Amino acid sequence: MSTTPEYLETRFFNDSAVFLTFGNKTLMAGYSYQGRNQNSYFGAVYEWTGDGNTCEDEIRLTVVSEEYFKDNGSAMAWAMAQ
């Protein structure tokens, strides 16, 4: 399944998500409530499907963290390491 960076940013704007363009990838640190005092941030990596890398070009999800993190910085660090 594919999408665009623009769509992701507008879809998750109110959900405390953070996006970062990193080389040929778009990285995401997202939030999904897992319960009180529980780690609730996850990392995700998207890659461009073509030669373009603008907010309107197509990207596809390649990996999502299986674990949840204590903050969005830790989730983004995980995504950067992929």
Secondary structure, 3 states (H helix, E strand, C coil): CEECHHHHHHHCHHHCCEEEEECCEEEEEEECCCCCCCCCEEEEEEEECCCCCCCCCCEEEEEECCCCECCHHHHHHHHHCC
